[in-house]
């Protein structure tokens, strides 16, 4: 793997503090296979209603942020359990960089 020296892309603002790994990928999806559908579980409970309908008010459901490769977050992003699936979910959605006050 080569080191990143420069990266450009669409940046999505997620001005939320204390986003934990269970918000990034809820525990009930941890046994899902990491395949082409894995991106669906990323921020699932913020992106979708209980009936599965897309929530248009969530930033990652709106253009151009639905194609974001950079996520700008608040304090304490990714806290909670050390859930490796959260990283896989970020990657599956297409996020390649996270900029946050703290991790």
N, CA, C and O atoms as a GROMACS GRO file, in nm:
protein
  412
    1UNK      N    1   0.084  -0.116   0.000
    1UNK     CA    2   0.000   0.000   0.000
    1UNK      C    3   0.090   0.124   0.000
    1UNK      O    4   0.188   0.131   0.073
    2UNK      N    5   0.053   0.220  -0.084
    2UNK     CA    6   0.130   0.344  -0.091
    2UNK      C    7   0.074   0.446   0.006
    2UNK      O    8  -0.047   0.451   0.029
    3UNK      N    9   0.162   0.529   0.064
    3UNK     CA   10   0.112   0.633   0.155
    3UNK      C   11   0.032   0.739   0.079
    3UNK      O   12   0.059   0.766  -0.038
    4UNK      N   13  -0.064   0.796   0.145
    4UNK     CA   14  -0.145   0.903   0.086
    4UNK      C   15  -0.066   1.032   0.098
    4UNK      O   16  -0.023   1.070   0.207
    5UNK      N   17  -0.048   1.100  -0.015
    5UNK     CA   18   0.020   1.229  -0.012
    5UNK      C   19  -0.075   1.342  -0.045
    5UNK      O   20  -0.053   1.457  -0.006
    6UNK      N   21  -0.182   1.310  -0.117
    6UNK     CA   22  -0.283   1.410  -0.152
    6UNK      C   23  -0.413   1.337  -0.181
    6UNK      O   24  -0.415   1.228  -0.239
    7UNK      N   25  -0.522   1.399  -0.139
    7UNK     CA   26  -0.652   1.337  -0.160
    7UNK      C   27  -0.753   1.447  -0.185
    7UNK      O   28  -0.756   1.547  -0.113
    8UNK      N   29  -0.837   1.430  -0.286
    8UNK     CA   30  -0.944   1.523  -0.317
    8UNK      C   31  -1.074   1.446  -0.331
    8UNK      O   32  -1.075   1.332  -0.378
    9UNK      N   33  -1.184   1.509  -0.291
    9UNK     CA   34  -1.313   1.445  -0.304
    9UNK      C   35  -1.422   1.531  -0.244
    9UNK      O   36  -1.395   1.638  -0.189
   10UNK      N   37  -1.544   1.483  -0.254
   10UNK     CA   38  -1.658   1.551  -0.195
   10UNK      C   39  -1.653   1.527  -0.044
   10UNK      O   40  -1.637   1.414   0.001
   11UNK      N   41  -1.667   1.634   0.033
   11UNK     CA   42  -1.667   1.624   0.179
   11UNK      C   43  -1.809   1.646   0.232
   11UNK      O   44  -1.873   1.747   0.201
   12UNK      N   45  -1.856   1.553   0.310
   12UNK     CA   46  -1.990   1.562   0.370
   12UNK      C   47  -1.977   1.608   0.514
   12UNK      O   48  -1.898   1.553   0.590
   13UNK      N   49  -2.054   1.710   0.553
   13UNK     CA   50  -2.051   1.755   0.692
   13UNK      C   51  -2.143   1.669   0.779
   13UNK      O   52  -2.260   1.650   0.747
   14UNK      N   53  -2.090   1.620   0.887
   14UNK     CA   54  -2.168   1.545   0.985
   14UNK      C   55  -2.141   1.610   1.120
   14UNK      O   56  -2.061   1.559   1.198
   15UNK      N   57  -2.208   1.721   1.148
   15UNK     CA   58  -2.177   1.799   1.269
   15UNK      C   59  -2.237   1.739   1.396
   15UNK      O   60  -2.312   1.804   1.468
   16UNK      N   61  -2.203   1.615   1.420
   16UNK     CA   62  -2.252   1.545   1.539
   16UNK      C   63  -2.134   1.506   1.627
   16UNK      O   64  -2.032   1.459   1.577
   17UNK      N   65  -2.146   1.524   1.757
   17UNK     CA   66  -2.046   1.478   1.852
   17UNK      C   67  -2.084   1.340   1.902
   17UNK      O   68  -2.201   1.301   1.898
   18UNK      N   69  -1.985   1.267   1.950
   18UNK     CA   70  -2.005   1.136   2.014
   18UNK      C   71  -2.074   1.035   1.922
   18UNK      O   72  -2.164   0.963   1.966
   19UNK      N   73  -2.032   1.030   1.798
   19UNK     CA   74  -2.083   0.928   1.705
   19UNK      C   75  -2.007   0.800   1.735
   19UNK      O   76  -1.887   0.790   1.711
   20UNK      N   77  -2.079   0.701   1.789
   20UNK     CA   78  -2.012   0.577   1.826
   20UNK      C   79  -2.022   0.472   1.716
   20UNK      O   80  -2.091   0.490   1.616
   21UNK      N   81  -1.951   0.363   1.738
   21UNK     CA   82  -1.946   0.259   1.635
   21UNK      C   83  -2.082   0.194   1.612
   21UNK      O   84  -2.106   0.141   1.504
   22UNK      N   85  -2.170   0.197   1.711
   22UNK     CA   86  -2.304   0.140   1.690
   22UNK      C   87  -2.389   0.229   1.601
   22UNK      O   88  -2.485   0.180   1.541
   23UNK      N   89  -2.358   0.356   1.592
   23UNK     CA   90  -2.426   0.443   1.497
   23UNK      C   91  -2.366   0.423   1.358
   23UNK      O   92  -2.438   0.426   1.258
   24UNK      N   93  -2.236   0.403   1.351
   24UNK     CA   94  -2.170   0.383   1.222
   24UNK      C   95  -2.219   0.254   1.158
   24UNK      O   96  -2.250   0.252   1.039
   25UNK      N   97  -2.227   0.147   1.234
   25UNK     CA   98  -2.290   0.022   1.188
   25UNK      C   99  -2.353  -0.046   1.309
   25UNK      O  100  -2.283  -0.095   1.398
   26UNK      N  101  -2.485  -0.048   1.313
   26UNK     CA  102  -2.555  -0.109   1.427
   26UNK      C  103  -2.517  -0.256   1.447
   26UNK      O  104  -2.491  -0.329   1.351
   27UNK      N  105  -2.513  -0.297   1.572
   27UNK     CA  106  -2.468  -0.432   1.608
   27UNK      C  107  -2.544  -0.542   1.535
   27UNK      O  108  -2.487  -0.648   1.507
   28UNK      N  109  -2.670  -0.520   1.505
   28UNK     CA  110  -2.749  -0.627   1.441
   28UNK      C  111  -2.701  -0.660   1.300
   28UNK      O  112  -2.742  -0.761   1.242
   29UNK      N  113  -2.614  -0.576   1.244
   29UNK     CA  114  -2.564  -0.602   1.110
   29UNK      C  115  -2.422  -0.659   1.109
   29UNK      O  116  -2.364  -0.678   1.002
   30UNK      N  117  -2.366  -0.686   1.224
   30UNK     CA  118  -2.226  -0.730   1.230
   30UNK      C  119  -2.202  -0.864   1.164
   30UNK      O  120  -2.089  -0.894   1.124
   31UNK      N  121  -2.304  -0.945   1.152
   31UNK     CA  122  -2.287  -1.077   1.089
   31UNK      C  123  -2.314  -1.075   0.938
   31UNK      O  124  -2.307  -1.178   0.872
   32UNK      N  125  -2.346  -0.959   0.886
   32UNK     CA  126  -2.370  -0.948   0.742
   32UNK      C  127  -2.240  -0.967   0.667
   32UNK      O  128  -2.135  -0.922   0.714
   33UNK      N  129  -2.245  -1.031   0.552
   33UNK     CA  130  -2.122  -1.049   0.474
   33UNK      C  131  -2.072  -0.916   0.418
   33UNK      O  132  -2.152  -0.829   0.383
   34UNK      N  133  -1.942  -0.902   0.412
   34UNK     CA  134  -1.884  -0.780   0.355
   34UNK      C  135  -1.880  -0.795   0.203
   34UNK      O  136  -1.779  -0.833   0.144
   35UNK      N  137  -1.992  -0.762   0.144
   35UNK     CA  138  -2.006  -0.772  -0.001
   35UNK      C  139  -2.056  -0.640  -0.056
   35UNK      O  140  -2.045  -0.537   0.012
   36UNK      N  141  -2.109  -0.640  -0.176
   36UNK     CA  142  -2.155  -0.516  -0.241
   36UNK      C  143  -2.268  -0.449  -0.163
   36UNK      O  144  -2.290  -0.329  -0.178
   37UNK      N  145  -2.341  -0.523  -0.081
   37UNK     CA  146  -2.451  -0.467  -0.003
   37UNK      C  147  -2.406  -0.407   0.129
   37UNK      O  148  -2.486  -0.343   0.198
   38UNK      N  149  -2.280  -0.424   0.167
   38UNK     CA  150  -2.234  -0.383   0.300
   38UNK      C  151  -2.251  -0.234   0.324
   38UNK      O  152  -2.274  -0.192   0.438
   39UNK      N  153  -2.238  -0.153   0.220
   39UNK     CA  154  -2.253  -0.009   0.236
   39UNK      C  155  -2.392   0.030   0.287
   39UNK      O  156  -2.409   0.137   0.344
   40UNK      N  157  -2.489  -0.055   0.266
   40UNK     CA  158  -2.626  -0.026   0.311
   40UNK      C  159  -2.634  -0.014   0.463
   40UNK      O  160  -2.720   0.058   0.515
   41UNK      N  161  -2.548  -0.082   0.536
   41UNK     CA  162  -2.555  -0.083   0.682
   41UNK      C  163  -2.486   0.039   0.745
   41UNK      O  164  -2.502   0.065   0.864
   42UNK      N  165  -2.410   0.114   0.665
   42UNK     CA  166  -2.339   0.232   0.712
   42UNK      C  167  -2.439   0.339   0.756
   42UNK      O  168  -2.523   0.382   0.677
   43UNK      N  169  -2.431   0.383   0.881
   43UNK     CA  170  -2.524   0.480   0.940
   43UNK      C  171  -2.670   0.442   0.913
   43UNK      O  172  -2.754   0.528   0.891
   44UNK      N  173  -2.698   0.314   0.914
   44UNK     CA  174  -2.829   0.263   0.876
   44UNK      C  175  -2.945   0.332   0.948
   44UNK      O  176  -3.042   0.373   0.885
   45UNK      N  177  -2.934   0.344   1.080
   45UNK     CA  178  -3.048   0.398   1.156
   45UNK      C  179  -3.063   0.549   1.140
   45UNK      O  180  -3.167   0.604   1.176
   46UNK      N  181  -2.963   0.616   1.086
   46UNK     CA  182  -2.974   0.758   1.055
   46UNK      C  183  -3.015   0.781   0.911
   46UNK      O  184  -3.074   0.884   0.878
   47UNK      N  185  -2.984   0.686   0.823
   47UNK     CA  186  -3.012   0.700   0.680
   47UNK      C  187  -3.149   0.646   0.640
   47UNK      O  188  -3.205   0.689   0.538
   48UNK      N  189  -3.205   0.552   0.720
   48UNK     CA  190  -3.330   0.486   0.682
   48UNK      C  191  -3.432   0.488   0.795
   48UNK      O  192  -3.395   0.481   0.912
   49UNK      N  193  -3.558   0.496   0.759
   49UNK     CA  194  -3.668   0.486   0.854
   49UNK      C  195  -3.685   0.339   0.893
   49UNK      O  196  -3.632   0.251   0.825
   50UNK      N  197  -3.758   0.310   0.999
   50UNK     CA  198  -3.780   0.170   1.038
   50UNK      C  199  -3.840   0.083   0.927
   50UNK      O  200  -3.816  -0.038   0.923
   51UNK      N  201  -3.918   0.143   0.837
   51UNK     CA  202  -3.976   0.066   0.727
   51UNK      C  203  -3.882   0.052   0.608
   51UNK      O  204  -3.918  -0.008   0.506
   52UNK      N  205  -3.760   0.107   0.620
   52UNK     CA  206  -3.661   0.096   0.513
   52UNK      C  207  -3.658   0.213   0.417
   52UNK      O  208  -3.573   0.218   0.328
   53UNK      N  209  -3.749   0.306   0.432
   53UNK     CA  210  -3.753   0.424   0.344
   53UNK      C  211  -3.632   0.513   0.371
   53UNK      O  212  -3.589   0.530   0.485
   54UNK      N  213  -3.578   0.569   0.264
   54UNK     CA  214  -3.464   0.660   0.275
   54UNK      C  215  -3.510   0.789   0.344
   54UNK      O  216  -3.614   0.844   0.311
   55UNK      N  217  -3.430   0.835   0.439
   55UNK     CA  218  -3.459   0.961   0.509
   55UNK      C  219  -3.386   1.073   0.437
   55UNK      O  220  -3.265   1.088   0.452
   56UNK      N  221  -3.458   1.153   0.358
   56UNK     CA  222  -3.393   1.255   0.275
   56UNK      C  223  -3.325   1.366   0.355
   56UNK      O  224  -3.243   1.439   0.300
   57UNK      N  225  -3.356   1.380   0.483
   57UNK     CA  226  -3.295   1.484   0.564
   57UNK      C  227  -3.153   1.452   0.609
   57UNK      O  228  -3.081   1.542   0.652
   58UNK      N  229  -3.112   1.326   0.600
   58UNK     CA  230  -2.976   1.290   0.644
   58UNK      C  231  -2.877   1.324   0.534
   58UNK      O  232  -2.898   1.292   0.417
   59UNK      N  233  -2.770   1.390   0.572
   59UNK     CA  234  -2.675   1.447   0.477
   59UNK      C  235  -2.624   1.346   0.374
   59UNK      O  236  -2.610   1.380   0.257
   60UNK      N  237  -2.596   1.224   0.414
   60UNK     CA  238  -2.539   1.126   0.320
   60UNK      C  239  -2.642   1.067   0.224
   60UNK      O  240  -2.609   0.985   0.139
   61UNK      N  241  -2.768   1.109   0.238
   61UNK     CA  242  -2.872   1.068   0.145
   61UNK      C  243  -2.898   1.174   0.039
   61UNK      O  244  -2.982   1.153  -0.050
   62UNK      N  245  -2.830   1.287   0.046
   62UNK     CA  246  -2.854   1.399  -0.046
   62UNK      C  247  -2.733   1.424  -0.134
   62UNK      O  248  -2.619   1.420  -0.087
   63UNK      N  249  -2.758   1.450  -0.265
   63UNK     CA  250  -2.647   1.489  -0.352
   63UNK      C  251  -2.592   1.624  -0.308
   63UNK      O  252  -2.668   1.707  -0.259
   64UNK      N  253  -2.467   1.650  -0.323
   64UNK     CA  254  -2.362   1.562  -0.373
   64UNK      C  255  -2.302   1.474  -0.265
   64UNK      O  256  -2.210   1.396  -0.292
   65UNK      N  257  -2.354   1.485  -0.142
   65UNK     CA  258  -2.293   1.416  -0.029
   65UNK      C  259  -2.314   1.265  -0.031
   65UNK      O  260  -2.245   1.192   0.039
   66UNK      N  261  -2.409   1.218  -0.111
   66UNK     CA  262  -2.428   1.073  -0.123
   66UNK      C  263  -2.312   1.006  -0.195
   66UNK      O  264  -2.302   0.883  -0.197
   67UNK      N  265  -2.224   1.086  -0.254
   67UNK     CA  266  -2.103   1.036  -0.318
   67UNK      C  267  -1.977   1.085  -0.246
   67UNK      O  268  -1.869   1.088  -0.305
   68UNK      N  269  -1.992   1.122  -0.120
   68UNK     CA  270  -1.879   1.175  -0.044
   68UNK      C  271  -1.770   1.071  -0.025
   68UNK      O  272  -1.796   0.952  -0.009
   69UNK      N  273  -1.647   1.119  -0.028
   69UNK     CA  274  -1.532   1.034   0.003
   69UNK      C  275  -1.460   1.086   0.127
   69UNK      O  276  -1.367   1.022   0.178
   70UNK      N  277  -1.504   1.202   0.176
   70UNK     CA  278  -1.448   1.262   0.297
   70UNK      C  279  -1.564   1.291   0.391
   70UNK      O  280  -1.669   1.341   0.349
   71UNK      N  281  -1.546   1.260   0.518
   71UNK     CA  282  -1.649   1.285   0.618
   71UNK      C  283  -1.593   1.381   0.722
   71UNK      O  284  -1.492   1.352   0.787
   72UNK      N  285  -1.658   1.495   0.738
   72UNK     CA  286  -1.620   1.591   0.841
   72UNK      C  287  -1.711   1.572   0.960
   72UNK      O  288  -1.832   1.595   0.950
   73UNK      N  289  -1.655   1.530   1.073
   73UNK     CA  290  -1.736   1.495   1.190
   73UNK      C  291  -1.698   1.582   1.309
   73UNK      O  292  -1.605   1.661   1.302
   74UNK      N  293  -1.773   1.566   1.417
   74UNK     CA  294  -1.749   1.642   1.540
   74UNK      C  295  -1.652   1.572   1.633
   74UNK      O  296  -1.566   1.495   1.590
   75UNK      N  297  -1.668   1.601   1.762
   75UNK     CA  298  -1.580   1.541   1.863
   75UNK      C  299  -1.615   1.396   1.889
   75UNK      O  300  -1.731   1.355   1.879
   76UNK      N  301  -1.513   1.318   1.923
   76UNK     CA  302  -1.529   1.180   1.966
   76UNK      C  303  -1.595   1.092   1.860
   76UNK      O  304  -1.688   1.018   1.890
   77UNK      N  305  -1.548   1.101   1.738
   77UNK     CA  306  -1.601   1.018   1.630
   77UNK      C  307  -1.546   0.876   1.644
   77UNK      O  308  -1.426   0.856   1.662
   78UNK      N  309  -1.634   0.778   1.635
   78UNK     CA  310  -1.594   0.638   1.639
   78UNK      C  311  -1.570   0.583   1.777
   78UNK      O  312  -1.506   0.479   1.791
   79UNK      N  313  -1.618   0.650   1.879
   79UNK     CA  314  -1.600   0.603   2.016
   79UNK      C  315  -1.685   0.480   2.043
   79UNK      O  316  -1.763   0.436   1.958
   80UNK      N  317  -1.668   0.426   2.161
   80UNK     CA  318  -1.744   0.307   2.198
   80UNK      C  319  -1.660   0.182   2.182
   80UNK      O  320  -1.539   0.184   2.204
   81UNK      N  321  -1.724   0.075   2.143
   81UNK     CA  322  -1.653  -0.052   2.128
   81UNK      C  323  -1.553  -0.044   2.013
   81UNK      O  324  -1.566   0.038   1.922
   82UNK      N  325  -1.456  -0.129   2.020
   82UNK     CA  326  -1.356  -0.134   1.911
   82UNK      C  327  -1.410  -0.226   1.802
   82UNK      O  328  -1.366  -0.339   1.786
   83UNK      N  329  -1.504  -0.175   1.728
   83UNK     CA  330  -1.577  -0.251   1.627
   83UNK      C  331  -1.512  -0.231   1.491
   83UNK      O  332  -1.529  -0.126   1.429
   84UNK      N  333  -1.438  -0.331   1.444
   84UNK     CA  334  -1.371  -0.318   1.314
   84UNK      C  335  -1.470  -0.304   1.200
   84UNK      O  336  -1.436  -0.250   1.095
   85UNK      N  337  -1.591  -0.352   1.219
   85UNK     CA  338  -1.693  -0.340   1.115
   85UNK      C  339  -1.725  -0.195   1.082
   85UNK      O  340  -1.768  -0.165   0.971
   86UNK      N  341  -1.705  -0.105   1.177
   86UNK     CA  342  -1.729   0.038   1.151
   86UNK      C  343  -1.634   0.088   1.042
   86UNK      O  344  -1.673   0.168   0.956
   87UNK      N  345  -1.511   0.043   1.046
   87UNK     CA  346  -1.414   0.083   0.943
   87UNK      C  347  -1.454   0.024   0.809
   87UNK      O  348  -1.447   0.092   0.706
   88UNK      N  349  -1.495  -0.102   0.809
   88UNK     CA  350  -1.539  -0.165   0.685
   88UNK      C  351  -1.661  -0.095   0.628
   88UNK      O  352  -1.673  -0.081   0.506
   89UNK      N  353  -1.752  -0.050   0.713
   89UNK     CA  354  -1.872   0.020   0.666
   89UNK      C  355  -1.836   0.155   0.604
   89UNK      O  356  -1.890   0.191   0.499
   90UNK      N  357  -1.746   0.229   0.668
   90UNK     CA  358  -1.698   0.356   0.611
   90UNK      C  359  -1.639   0.330   0.471
   90UNK      O  360  -1.672   0.400   0.375
   91UNK      N  361  -1.555   0.231   0.463
   91UNK     CA  362  -1.490   0.199   0.336
   91UNK      C  363  -1.591   0.153   0.231
   91UNK      O  364  -1.581   0.194   0.116
   92UNK      N  365  -1.686   0.070   0.269
   92UNK     CA  366  -1.785   0.020   0.174
   92UNK      C  367  -1.869   0.133   0.116
   92UNK      O  368  -1.907   0.130  -0.001
   93UNK      N  369  -1.899   0.233   0.198
   93UNK     CA  370  -1.977   0.348   0.150
   93UNK      C  371  -1.895   0.436   0.056
   93UNK      O  372  -1.951   0.507  -0.027
   94UNK      N  373  -1.764   0.430   0.069
   94UNK     CA  374  -1.676   0.510  -0.016
   94UNK      C  375  -1.599   0.617   0.058
   94UNK      O  376  -1.526   0.695  -0.004
   95UNK      N  377  -1.613   0.624   0.190
   95UNK     CA  378  -1.540   0.722   0.270
   95UNK      C  379  -1.394   0.679   0.277
   95UNK      O  380  -1.362   0.566   0.316
   96UNK      N  381  -1.305   0.770   0.239
   96UNK     CA  382  -1.162   0.741   0.240
   96UNK      C  383  -1.085   0.824   0.342
   96UNK      O  384  -0.969   0.796   0.372
   97UNK      N  385  -1.151   0.928   0.395
   97UNK     CA  386  -1.087   1.012   0.496
   97UNK      C  387  -1.194   1.066   0.590
   97UNK      O  388  -1.303   1.103   0.548
   98UNK      N  389  -1.159   1.071   0.718
   98UNK     CA  390  -1.246   1.132   0.819
   98UNK      C  391  -1.167   1.244   0.885
   98UNK      O  392  -1.054   1.226   0.930
   99UNK      N  393  -1.229   1.360   0.890
   99UNK     CA  394  -1.170   1.475   0.957
   99UNK      C  395  -1.261   1.505   1.076
   99UNK      O  396  -1.378   1.537   1.057
  100UNK      N  397  -1.208   1.495   1.196
  100UNK     CA  398  -1.287   1.516   1.316
  100UNK      C  399  -1.200   1.579   1.423
  100UNK      O  400  -1.078   1.566   1.422
  101UNK      N  401  -1.265   1.646   1.516
  101UNK     CA  402  -1.192   1.708   1.626
  101UNK      C  403  -1.118   1.604   1.709
  101UNK      O  404  -1.006   1.628   1.754
  102UNK      N  405  -1.181   1.488   1.728
  102UNK     CA  406  -1.116   1.378   1.800
  102UNK      C  407  -1.180   1.248   1.755
  102UNK      O  408  -1.292   1.245   1.703
  103UNK      N  409  -1.106   1.140   1.775
  103UNK     CA  410  -1.150   1.007   1.735
  103UNK      C  411  -1.157   0.917   1.857
  103UNK      O  412  -1.193   0.800   1.845
   0.00000   0.00000   0.00000
